[in-house]
Amino acid sequence: MGQDTILSTFGPAYREVAVGKIATLATQAPLLLECGAEIASFPLAYQTYGTLNAEKSNAILVCHGLTGDQYAASDHPVTGKPGWWEMLIGPGKPIDTDRFFVIATNVLGGCMGSFGPKSVDPVTGKPYGLHFPVVTIADMVRAQALLIDALGIHQLFSVLGGSMGGMMALAWATLFPERVFSAVPIASSARHSAQNIALHEIGRQSIMVDPDWHEGRYLEAGTFPVKGLSVARMAAHVTYLSEEALHRKFGRSLQNRDQLSFGFEADFQVESYLRYQGAAFVERFDANSYFYITRAMDYFDLTQGGLAQRFKGTKTRFLVVSFSSDWLFPTSESRTIVRALSAVAANVSFAEITTDKGHDAFLLDEPEFAAIVRGFLRGAADKRGIT
Amino acid sequence: MKTLRPDLRAIADLVPPGSKVLDVGCGDGELLAWLAQEKQVDGRGLELSQSGVNASIARGLSVVQGDADADLSDYPAGVYDYVILSQTLQTMRHPRDVLENLVRIGKHAIVSVPNFGYWKNRFYLLFFGRMPVTRTLAFQWHDTPNIHFCTLSDFVTLCEETHITIEKRVYVDDGGAPSHFQGRSFLANLLGEQGIFLLSAGLL
């Protein structure tokens, strides 16, 4: 199905790290993207946890958010940090790897081994950069479906994801309804809001104005848009939190000083924290991937032609979850999904978790959230006959 | 399976095995779980409180967090065999709209209402001159979620006005057992602590 790992470079130092596993997909027939381009024999990086049962009925696909990757429940090879959903995935955890076979991929357009703008164009011998085709959430999901085919799995027991991952769960349930027994879109939306598109544009513009970006050809120039990408991350990071969370964490506390500097150093702890977030981000993420993935989210809109219409006749069991202090993907977005599902009498559960942690709550230790995911999967597994 | 509260049991008895049920105001899912287990019902719930929703989903039920006053209009007509509203109508802002939605969404609706005309409530008001605080009406007037009280006779009148057919009614006493007096009599309205009604949309 492909090789084990692939070497990729990260950050301004072009640090080489092996990432994987790699599946080579669309080897027989190309995958047609929504933009009209066709891609063939492309790599998709993934990780698995747990064991696929004999009936192949216990597979769960977890989908990552904007800057996540396939390392959902194992240490990240670049940062060395634990997986982004280790609080949910593992033996005895809500997504129980003693019971389920968990698959996590890096999305198409990503930068952790999957086919993306960092990949080398065999025609020119140079990285694609902005010559990489624009991909959509549906394209990402179709690429994942090829991997699921390659693993010999017909129906996924569940597709879960937060934020963009939730969009992917919704796309799975509408593109391949018969292949999705249950779907869990978390802190997500059926269409990216104008406000969120605007926020993404701020991120992209801050990269574009960095001279080291070189119109997307920084890898050829041997530079890296460190400033632009870190500012994009700083702006985005604020949107993942909430006023209460920021206040609780930092308040107006000063950083390494006891009085104001009357200058523009990082006087406040919150400034220093954001600078750190920006600096850490550029070590692991690719600026061009940031363009492609934010664009895919911007283009996402299941509401055209009526959202309820998309779910008509669905047999998939849904759990929709939102967080009370999430202003990036507010509860009203989740309610829109629930309303459409109710309108076609779909099997849907919905809960809003009360928390002050903002959008990031789906990545954090929220006991109520974990209990709901556990209960939902347990109930659905009983229905599916998974032991 | 743990035994159901007597008034919930009286509702459960009206639901045939294998039906498709929506429980509006399902609380922690006690009734739905019992119906799924004992009667193989395909159940869904709607519940306002986060604690109730969380408890329901965590036990494997399909429950949506929402407000019956606002959200019932999202549900299409006739998709459920039975829509249940237990001890909740009096908390609705628009009980009449809710009632009409119940018989629209369900082929049948099962509604239980506490009887404000129950003799103990009348006694309390008459002799103490205070709003009744009892086991079923367990709130002080200023912090009660119960904003639209009715007597059993009032409820029957509302059904008539909205052309809703009462297919069956069971008035129960405060032990949860069927009251000795049923029907539209003065005594039935005096001695039934709550009424459980099996309803359907009237033919117009």
HADDOCK unambig.tbl for C-alpha pairs under 7 A between the chains (distance, minus, plus):
assign (segid A and resid 339 and name CA) (segid B and resid 74 and name CA) 6.08 0.50 0.50
assign (segid A and resid 342 and name CA) (segid B and resid 74 and name CA) 6.41 0.50 0.50
assign (segid A and resid 342 and name CA) (segid B and resid 75 and name CA) 5.58 0.50 0.50
assign (segid A and resid 343 and name CA) (segid B and resid 74 and name CA) 5.49 0.50 0.50
assign (segid A and resid 343 and name CA) (segid B and resid 75 and name CA) 4.93 0.50 0.50
assign (segid A and resid 343 and name CA) (segid B and resid 76 and name CA) 5.52 0.50 0.50
assign (segid A and resid 344 and name CA) (segid B and resid 76 and name CA) 6.89 0.50 0.50
assign (segid A and resid 345 and name CA) (segid B and resid 75 and name CA) 6.93 0.50 0.50
assign (segid A and resid 345 and name CA) (segid B and resid 79 and name CA) 6.86 0.50 0.50
assign (segid A and resid 347 and name CA) (segid B and resid 62 and name CA) 6.66 0.50 0.50
assign (segid A and resid 348 and name CA) (segid B and resid 62 and name CA) 5.87 0.50 0.50
assign (segid A and resid 348 and name CA) (segid B and resid 63 and name CA) 6.84 0.50 0.50
assign (segid A and resid 348 and name CA) (segid B and resid 64 and name CA) 6.78 0.50 0.50
assign (segid A and resid 349 and name CA) (segid B and resid 62 and name CA) 4.78 0.50 0.50
assign (segid A and resid 349 and name CA) (segid B and resid 63 and name CA) 4.50 0.50 0.50
assign (segid A and resid 349 and name CA) (segid B and resid 64 and name CA) 4.62 0.50 0.50
assign (segid A and resid 350 and name CA) (segid B and resid 63 and name CA) 6.38 0.50 0.50
assign (segid A and resid 350 and name CA) (segid B and resid 64 and name CA) 4.37 0.50 0.50
assign (segid A and resid 350 and name CA) (segid B and resid 65 and name CA) 5.50 0.50 0.50
assign (segid A and resid 351 and name CA) (segid B and resid 53 and name CA) 6.55 0.50 0.50
assign (segid A and resid 351 and name CA) (segid B and resid 54 and name CA) 7.00 0.50 0.50
assign (segid A and resid 351 and name CA) (segid B and resid 64 and name CA) 6.50 0.50 0.50
assign (segid A and resid 351 and name CA) (segid B and resid 65 and name CA) 5.35 0.50 0.50
assign (segid A and resid 371 and name CA) (segid B and resid 58 and name CA) 5.92 0.50 0.50
assign (segid A and resid 372 and name CA) (segid B and resid 54 and name CA) 6.04 0.50 0.50
assign (segid A and resid 372 and name CA) (segid B and resid 57 and name CA) 5.78 0.50 0.50
assign (segid A and resid 372 and name CA) (segid B and resid 58 and name CA) 4.88 0.50 0.50
assign (segid A and resid 374 and name CA) (segid B and resid 58 and name CA) 6.69 0.50 0.50
assign (segid A and resid 375 and name CA) (segid B and resid 57 and name CA) 5.85 0.50 0.50
assign (segid A and resid 375 and name CA) (segid B and resid 58 and name CA) 3.68 0.50 0.50
assign (segid A and resid 375 and name CA) (segid B and resid 59 and name CA) 5.47 0.50 0.50
assign (segid A and resid 375 and name CA) (segid B and resid 60 and name CA) 5.15 0.50 0.50
assign (segid A and resid 376 and name CA) (segid B and resid 57 and name CA) 5.84 0.50 0.50
assign (segid A and resid 376 and name CA) (segid B and resid 58 and name CA) 6.11 0.50 0.50
assign (segid A and resid 376 and name CA) (segid B and resid 60 and name CA) 5.15 0.50 0.50
assign (segid A and resid 378 and name CA) (segid B and resid 60 and name CA) 6.47 0.50 0.50
assign (segid A and resid 379 and name CA) (segid B and resid 60 and name CA) 4.01 0.50 0.50
assign (segid A and resid 379 and name CA) (segid B and resid 61 and name CA) 6.99 0.50 0.50
